[in-house]
């Protein structure tokens, strides 16, 4: 066992309140392509053609075709050990939240209950007219999904470029970060604000910062523990050692 993991587990065993900020790196281990990695979706499509309100107004059919492909992709993927470890953290600590930049629903699929979605969820649609949210919607070939209530077009319930993050989710995320005794930063480039500010807020309030990533990020400089590698391998090791310490 890595002595750093043993030391971290010993420290965490005395703590009660924590959180994790997760990014695309967590989902990529489940086979979901990342936006910014070398195999990312942005290398196949220009975001300004697909992920903006203007793009949707210009060509909703093209946007929905792309999102329908992504929806099918995430529905076929399964959570990995990193997702399941974060779910376990909810039962180990008195308070634990997962704040995610991902839109693939894999944290919920793994069983996590305390999930805050900063960028929305691919498995939801929102009416562009009345604003109603749908979790059960159908995209038929050659047709655009419409709201059964008002008839307006539905759009993916995700945050597009140029849009604000959901205010309630953002407010709660900062509140959690400021009240956490420890804060994990997992699989995120930590360059997209305001989410990237969360670990720095937590650090300022005295939280222990733990980074798990395949490469260094701006968070590395402030991290108390930094593990370079796959989250699906490192997080289960931390969990195992934590259970040993607590027993």
Buried (B, 14 or more C-beta within 10 A) or exposed (E): EEEEBBEBBEBBBEBEBBBBBBBBBBBBBBEBBBBBBEEBBBEEBEEEBBBBBEBBEEEBEBBBBBBBEBBEBBEEBEBBBBBBBBBBBBEBBEBBBBBBBBBBBBBBBBBBEBBBBBBBBBBBBBBBBEEBEBEEBEBEEEEEBBBEEEEBBBBBBBBBEEEEBBEEBBEBBBEBBBBBBBBBBBBBBBEBEEBBBBBBBBBEEEBBBBBBBBEEBEBBEBBBBBBEEBBBBBBBBBBBBBEEBEE
